[in-house]
Amino acid sequence: MDVFYMLDRLKPTVMGLDAVPAWFLQMGAPAFAAPLATILNQSFSTSVVPRQWKYATITPVPKITKPTQCSDFRTISVTSLLSRLTERYIVRTFIYPALLYPPPALYFSDQFPFRR
């Protein structure tokens, strides 16, 4: 059901290299949720990400009006929508809870980076 809700609540966003638009996944959420959940569960259990989800389109965007050096550019990488959904699921399910409720041995009250 988590995968269905993620697909059902997709917002319009840029397509990745797979050229699958967000509206297509949102409209087909009832049909795509179960197969995608199977792929995600298998990916989590084997610790292997599908190869197609690792590719990205990288676009340099200038930081200033007249860039003269490579450091004057910011890179924007667009990955596939399914890759972004997987990352969002991992962060919300595993990383945020680990940061919000750390084990007592790892709790440092004066450390604040990477917290929500």
FIVEX-695825 format. One record per residue: residue number from 0; x, y, z of N, C-alpha, C, O in turn. Coordinates in steps of 0.2 Angstrom, whole numbers, plus 5000, padded with zeros to 4 digits. Layout:
% residues N
nr, n.X, n.Y, n.Z, ca.X, ca.Y, ca.Z, c.X, c.Y, c.Z, o.X, o.Y, o.Z
NUM, X, Y, Z, X, Y, Z, X, Y, Z, X, Y, Z $
...
END
This chain:
% residues 116
nr, n.X, n.Y, n.Z, ca.X, ca.Y, ca.Z, c.X, c.Y, c.Z, o.X, o.Y, o.Z
0, 5004, 4994, 5000, 5000, 5000, 5000, 5004, 5006, 5000, 5002, 5011, 4997 $
1, 5010, 5006, 5003, 5015, 5012, 5003, 5017, 5014, 4996, 5017, 5020, 4994 $
2, 5018, 5009, 4992, 5020, 5010, 4985, 5014, 5013, 4981, 5015, 5018, 4977 $
3, 5008, 5011, 4982, 5002, 5014, 4979, 5001, 5021, 4981, 5000, 5025, 4977 $
4, 5002, 5022, 4988, 5001, 5029, 4990, 5006, 5034, 4987, 5005, 5040, 4985 $
5, 5012, 5031, 4986, 5018, 5035, 4983, 5016, 5037, 4976, 5017, 5043, 4974 $
6, 5014, 5032, 4972, 5012, 5033, 4965, 5006, 5038, 4965, 5006, 5042, 4960 $
7, 5001, 5036, 4969, 4995, 5040, 4969, 4996, 5048, 4970, 4992, 5052, 4968 $
8, 5001, 5049, 4974, 5002, 5056, 4976, 5008, 5060, 4973, 5010, 5064, 4975 $
9, 5009, 5057, 4967, 5015, 5060, 4963, 5013, 5067, 4961, 5007, 5068, 4959 $
10, 5018, 5071, 4961, 5017, 5078, 4958, 5020, 5078, 4951, 5025, 5075, 4950 $
11, 5018, 5083, 4947, 5021, 5084, 4941, 5028, 5085, 4941, 5030, 5090, 4945 $
12, 5033, 5082, 4938, 5040, 5083, 4939, 5043, 5081, 4932, 5040, 5079, 4928 $
13, 5050, 5082, 4932, 5053, 5081, 4926, 5054, 5074, 4925, 5056, 5070, 4929 $
14, 5054, 5072, 4918, 5055, 5065, 4917, 5062, 5063, 4917, 5067, 5067, 4915 $
15, 5064, 5057, 4918, 5071, 5055, 4918, 5073, 5052, 4911, 5069, 5053, 4906 $
16, 5078, 5048, 4911, 5080, 5045, 4905, 5075, 5040, 4902, 5075, 5038, 4896 $
17, 5071, 5037, 4907, 5066, 5032, 4905, 5060, 5035, 4901, 5056, 5031, 4898 $
18, 5059, 5042, 4902, 5054, 5045, 4898, 5047, 5043, 4901, 5042, 5043, 4897 $
19, 5047, 5041, 4907, 5040, 5039, 4910, 5038, 5045, 4914, 5041, 5047, 4919 $
20, 5032, 5048, 4911, 5030, 5054, 4915, 5026, 5053, 4921, 5024, 5047, 4922 $
21, 5026, 5057, 4926, 5023, 5056, 4932, 5015, 5055, 4932, 5013, 5051, 4935 $
22, 5012, 5058, 4927, 5005, 5057, 4926, 5003, 5050, 4924, 4998, 5047, 4926 $
23, 5008, 5047, 4921, 5007, 5040, 4918, 5007, 5035, 4924, 5003, 5031, 4925 $
24, 5012, 5036, 4929, 5012, 5032, 4935, 5007, 5033, 4940, 5004, 5029, 4943 $
25, 5005, 5040, 4940, 4999, 5041, 4944, 4993, 5038, 4942, 4989, 5036, 4946 $
26, 4991, 5039, 4936, 4985, 5036, 4933, 4985, 5028, 4933, 4980, 5025, 4934 $
27, 4991, 5025, 4933, 4991, 5018, 4933, 4993, 5015, 4939, 4995, 5009, 4940 $
28, 4993, 5019, 4945, 4995, 5017, 4951, 4992, 5010, 4953, 4995, 5006, 4956 $
29, 4985, 5009, 4952, 4982, 5003, 4954, 4986, 4997, 4951, 4986, 4991, 4954 $
30, 4988, 4998, 4945, 4991, 4992, 4941, 4998, 4991, 4942, 5001, 4986, 4942 $
31, 5002, 4997, 4943, 5009, 4997, 4944, 5011, 4996, 4951, 5017, 4994, 4952 $
32, 5007, 4997, 4956, 5009, 4996, 4963, 5012, 4989, 4965, 5017, 4989, 4968 $
33, 5008, 4984, 4964, 5011, 4977, 4966, 5017, 4975, 4962, 5022, 4973, 4966 $
34, 5018, 4976, 4956, 5024, 4974, 4953, 5030, 4978, 4955, 5035, 4976, 4956 $
35, 5029, 4985, 4956, 5034, 4989, 4958, 5036, 4988, 4965, 5042, 4988, 4967 $
36, 5031, 4986, 4970, 5033, 4984, 4976, 5037, 4977, 4976, 5042, 4977, 4980 $
37, 5036, 4973, 4972, 5040, 4967, 4971, 5047, 4968, 4969, 5052, 4966, 4972 $
38, 5048, 4973, 4964, 5054, 4975, 4962, 5058, 4978, 4968, 5064, 4977, 4969 $
39, 5055, 4983, 4972, 5058, 4986, 4977, 5060, 4982, 4983, 5065, 4982, 4985 $
40, 5055, 4977, 4984, 5057, 4972, 4990, 5063, 4968, 4988, 5067, 4966, 4992 $
41, 5063, 4966, 4982, 5069, 4962, 4979, 5075, 4966, 4979, 5080, 4963, 4981 $
42, 5075, 4972, 4977, 5080, 4977, 4977, 5083, 4978, 4984, 5089, 4978, 4985 $
43, 5078, 4979, 4989, 5081, 4980, 4996, 5084, 4973, 4999, 5089, 4974, 5003 $
44, 5081, 4967, 4998, 5083, 4961, 5000, 5090, 4959, 4998, 5094, 4956, 5001 $
45, 5091, 4961, 4991, 5098, 4959, 4988, 5103, 4965, 4988, 5108, 4964, 4986 $
46, 5101, 4971, 4990, 5105, 4977, 4990, 5108, 4978, 4983, 5113, 4980, 4983 $
47, 5103, 4977, 4978, 5105, 4979, 4971, 5100, 4984, 4969, 5094, 4982, 4969 $
48, 5102, 4989, 4966, 5098, 4994, 4962, 5098, 4992, 4955, 5103, 4991, 4952 $
49, 5092, 4992, 4952, 5092, 4991, 4945, 5096, 4996, 4941, 5096, 5002, 4942 $
50, 5100, 4993, 4936, 5105, 4997, 4932, 5101, 5003, 4929, 5105, 5009, 4929 $
51, 5095, 5003, 4926, 5092, 5008, 4923, 5091, 5014, 4928, 5090, 5020, 4925 $
52, 5090, 5013, 4934, 5089, 5018, 4939, 5095, 5022, 4941, 5094, 5027, 4944 $
53, 5101, 5020, 4939, 5107, 5023, 4941, 5109, 5028, 4936, 5114, 5032, 4938 $
54, 5106, 5029, 4930, 5108, 5034, 4925, 5105, 5040, 4926, 5099, 5040, 4929 $
55, 5108, 5046, 4925, 5105, 5052, 4926, 5107, 5057, 4920, 5112, 5056, 4917 $
56, 5103, 5062, 4919, 5105, 5067, 4914, 5108, 5073, 4918, 5104, 5075, 4922 $
57, 5114, 5075, 4917, 5117, 5080, 4921, 5117, 5086, 4916, 5120, 5087, 4911 $
58, 5114, 5092, 4919, 5114, 5098, 4916, 5118, 5103, 4920, 5116, 5105, 4926 $
59, 5123, 5107, 4917, 5126, 5112, 4920, 5122, 5119, 4920, 5119, 5121, 4915 $
60, 5121, 5122, 4926, 5117, 5128, 4926, 5122, 5133, 4929, 5125, 5132, 4934 $
61, 5122, 5139, 4926, 5127, 5144, 4928, 5124, 5147, 4935, 5118, 5148, 4936 $
62, 5129, 5148, 4939, 5128, 5152, 4946, 5128, 5159, 4945, 5124, 5163, 4948 $
63, 5132, 5162, 4940, 5132, 5169, 4939, 5130, 5170, 4932, 5129, 5166, 4928 $
64, 5129, 5177, 4930, 5127, 5178, 4923, 5132, 5177, 4918, 5130, 5175, 4913 $
65, 5138, 5178, 4919, 5143, 5176, 4914, 5149, 5172, 4917, 5154, 5174, 4919 $
66, 5147, 5165, 4916, 5152, 5160, 4919, 5159, 5160, 4915, 5158, 5160, 4909 $
67, 5164, 5160, 4919, 5171, 5159, 4915, 5174, 5153, 4917, 5179, 5151, 4914 $
68, 5173, 5150, 4923, 5176, 5144, 4925, 5171, 5138, 4926, 5165, 5140, 4927 $
69, 5174, 5132, 4927, 5169, 5127, 4929, 5166, 5127, 4935, 5160, 5125, 4936 $
70, 5169, 5131, 4940, 5166, 5132, 4947, 5161, 5137, 4947, 5157, 5137, 4952 $
71, 5159, 5140, 4941, 5154, 5145, 4941, 5147, 5141, 4939, 5142, 5144, 4938 $
72, 5148, 5135, 4938, 5142, 5131, 4936, 5139, 5126, 4942, 5144, 5124, 4946 $
73, 5133, 5125, 4942, 5130, 5121, 4947, 5127, 5115, 4943, 5124, 5116, 4938 $
74, 5128, 5109, 4945, 5126, 5103, 4941, 5119, 5101, 4944, 5118, 5100, 4950 $
75, 5114, 5100, 4939, 5108, 5097, 4941, 5107, 5090, 4938, 5108, 5090, 4931 $
76, 5106, 5085, 4942, 5106, 5078, 4939, 5098, 5076, 4939, 5095, 5076, 4945 $
77, 5096, 5073, 4934, 5089, 5071, 4934, 5089, 5063, 4933, 5091, 5061, 4928 $
78, 5087, 5060, 4938, 5087, 5053, 4938, 5080, 5050, 4936, 5075, 5055, 4935 $
79, 5079, 5044, 4935, 5072, 5042, 4933, 5067, 5043, 4939, 5069, 5043, 4945 $
80, 5061, 5043, 4938, 5056, 5044, 4943, 5055, 5039, 4948, 5054, 5040, 4954 $
81, 5056, 5033, 4945, 5056, 5027, 4950, 5062, 5027, 4955, 5061, 5025, 4960 $
82, 5068, 5029, 4952, 5073, 5030, 4957, 5072, 5035, 4962, 5074, 5034, 4968 $
83, 5069, 5040, 4960, 5068, 5046, 4965, 5063, 5043, 4970, 5063, 5045, 4976 $
84, 5058, 5039, 4968, 5053, 5037, 4973, 5056, 5032, 4978, 5054, 5032, 4984 $
85, 5060, 5028, 4975, 5064, 5023, 4979, 5068, 5027, 4985, 5068, 5025, 4991 $
86, 5072, 5032, 4983, 5076, 5036, 4987, 5071, 5039, 4993, 5073, 5039, 4998 $
87, 5066, 5042, 4990, 5061, 5045, 4995, 5058, 5040, 5000, 5058, 5042, 5006 $
88, 5057, 5034, 4998, 5054, 5029, 5002, 5059, 5027, 5008, 5058, 5026, 5013 $
89, 5066, 5026, 5005, 5071, 5024, 5010, 5072, 5029, 5015, 5073, 5028, 5021 $
90, 5072, 5036, 5013, 5074, 5041, 5018, 5068, 5042, 5023, 5069, 5042, 5029 $
91, 5062, 5041, 5021, 5056, 5042, 5025, 5055, 5036, 5030, 5053, 5037, 5036 $
92, 5057, 5030, 5027, 5056, 5024, 5031, 5062, 5022, 5036, 5061, 5020, 5042 $
93, 5068, 5024, 5034, 5074, 5021, 5038, 5078, 5027, 5040, 5080, 5027, 5046 $
94, 5079, 5032, 5036, 5084, 5037, 5038, 5081, 5042, 5043, 5084, 5044, 5048 $
95, 5075, 5045, 5042, 5072, 5050, 5046, 5071, 5047, 5053, 5072, 5050, 5058 $
96, 5068, 5041, 5054, 5067, 5038, 5060, 5074, 5037, 5064, 5074, 5038, 5070 $
97, 5079, 5035, 5060, 5086, 5034, 5064, 5088, 5040, 5066, 5092, 5041, 5071 $
98, 5087, 5046, 5063, 5089, 5052, 5065, 5085, 5055, 5071, 5088, 5059, 5075 $
99, 5079, 5054, 5070, 5074, 5057, 5075, 5074, 5053, 5082, 5074, 5056, 5087 $
100, 5075, 5047, 5081, 5075, 5042, 5087, 5082, 5038, 5087, 5081, 5032, 5087 $
101, 5088, 5041, 5088, 5094, 5037, 5088, 5094, 5033, 5095, 5091, 5034, 5100 $
102, 5098, 5028, 5094, 5099, 5023, 5100, 5103, 5028, 5105, 5106, 5032, 5104 $
103, 5102, 5026, 5112, 5104, 5030, 5117, 5112, 5031, 5117, 5115, 5036, 5119 $
104, 5115, 5026, 5114, 5123, 5026, 5114, 5125, 5031, 5109, 5131, 5033, 5109 $
105, 5121, 5032, 5104, 5123, 5037, 5098, 5120, 5043, 5099, 5120, 5047, 5094 $
106, 5116, 5045, 5104, 5113, 5051, 5105, 5117, 5057, 5107, 5120, 5056, 5112 $
107, 5118, 5062, 5103, 5122, 5068, 5105, 5118, 5074, 5105, 5116, 5076, 5099 $
108, 5116, 5077, 5110, 5112, 5082, 5111, 5114, 5088, 5108, 5110, 5093, 5106 $
109, 5121, 5089, 5107, 5124, 5095, 5104, 5125, 5094, 5096, 5128, 5099, 5093 $
110, 5123, 5089, 5093, 5124, 5088, 5086, 5117, 5089, 5082, 5112, 5086, 5084 $
111, 5117, 5094, 5077, 5111, 5095, 5074, 5111, 5095, 5066, 5106, 5096, 5063 $
112, 5117, 5093, 5063, 5116, 5093, 5055, 5112, 5087, 5053, 5111, 5082, 5056 $
113, 5109, 5088, 5047, 5105, 5083, 5043, 5099, 5081, 5047, 5096, 5075, 5046 $
114, 5097, 5085, 5052, 5090, 5084, 5055, 5085, 5087, 5051, 5086, 5093, 5048 $
115, 5079, 5085, 5052, 5073, 5088, 5048, 5072, 5095, 5051, 5067, 5099, 5049 $
END
